[in-house]
Each structure stands twice: as C-alpha cells, then as structure tokens.
C-alpha cells in the first residue's frame, strides 16, 4: 500500500502542481480529503476544494514548481520533503 500511496502523491505533485493538470485532481484526491487552512472559504472538503486551492496558488505564483527529494512512509502516514 505504501508504494501505491507514494505513486499517487508523486503524480499529484508532478502532474497537478507542476504540469497544471487540474483535471486529474478528482482521480488523485479522496472525496473525504479536508483542507486545514484558515484562508480557505466555503467547503474545504473533497477534490473540488483541493482544485480551488491549487488554482489559487498557481494564480498567485505562476512559476511555482515542486521537486520531491524524499518520501517517508510509516503505517498510514506519508511525508514528502
């Protein structure tokens, strides 16, 4: 399961964030995914909320790109550096 989670997260950063393929968010983000951000207004749950957050960031920072240097997985938790 950790290999699957790593692949999903890698695709999220590479395809959605770096290549701006927002149409993939629905395939990668769980319907129960909740954003915890005091700046988010309206619903902060699900792929559409995540998509809005990505759109906000890339509108404000058009050159924004992420590079995954390492991933750590233990039990049901995954961290990216």
Protein Blocks (a to p, Z undefined) as FASTA:
>chain_A
ZZmmmmmmmmmmmmmmmnopaklmmmmpcfklccddfkbgcjfedjklmmmmmmmmmmmm
mmbccddfbdcdehjbccdZZ
